Amino acid sequence: MRVRLSDHGIATGMHYPVPIHMQAAYADAGYRRGDFPITEKLADEILSLPMYAELTYCSMERIAAAVMSTPGIKRSPVSLVAPGYVPSRAAYDTQ
């Protein structure tokens, strides 16, 4: 998905590319790879999407469309935009 979003001009990031228990600050705790398999799996899979105060509604729609058009993504009945959200006029400015 990261490549697909990049192809659409959408920047992504890996929020925690190294699981917290594997970071240097926790070295004294003695954790090793495999101690938290779910955490390790999620660290490899979770992407950070663009999210900032100036993100326009049009950009949100474009990001959501790119995510939802990725093969293998299942549609959810949950809206990607908060219920009752009414964008301001400025939110419709294109980016």
N, C-alpha and C positions, 0 to 999 in steps of 0.2 A: 504494500500500500504506500509505503514511503516514496518509492520511485514513481508510482502513479500520481501521487499528489505533487511531487516535484515537477513532473511533466506538465501539470496544470498550473505551474507557477506558485504553488502553495508550499511554504516552508514548514517543516516539521522538526521536531527535536526528540531526543531520547531523554526523558525527564530524569530517570535514574539509570544510566547505562550500566553502572556497577551496583548490584544490590547492596543495600545499606550494611548488611552483616558482613559483606566482603570488603568494605572500605577500610582504609588504613586506621581510621579513628576507632574501629572495633577490633583491631588485630589482637589486642590483649584478651578479648573474650574467647578466642580459640575457635571461632566458627570456621568451617571449611565449606567448599563447594559441595552441594548436596544436602547440607543441613536444613535448608529451607527451599525445597524444590519448587514450590509454587511461586515464591518470591523471585527466584531465579528465572523461571519461565516468563513471568510477567515483565521482568526487567528487560528481557529480550524482545518483548512484543508491544509494549505500550508506547504509543506516540503522543507527544504533546502537539496539539494543534494551535494555530494562531488564536490568541485571546488577549485582547487589550481594549482599553476604553474607547479608542477611536475606530475600532473595527466597525465598518458600516454593515447595515442589514444586507445590502447587495453582496458584500464579501462573505457574510455568514451563509447566505444562500448558495453562493458559488462553492464554498468549502464543503457544505453539507451535500451538495449535488455530486461533487467529486468523490466524497467518501461513499455515498450511497450507490454510485455507479461502479464501484470496484467489485469485480467478480468475487463471489463468495460472501459478500456482506448481506446479512438478512435485515430486512426492514423491521423496525420496531414501532409499536403503537405510540411510543414516547416521542414527543416533539423535541426537536433539537433546539427550539427557541422556547423560552419560558412562557407558560400560559399567561395570557393577558398582556404579553409584551406588545406595546405599540411603539414602533420606532419613531423617533423625531424626524423632522424633515431632513436634517443633516445626515441622518443615518442612511438615506437613500443616495447620497453622493456616491459616485462610482470610484472605485480604486483600481 
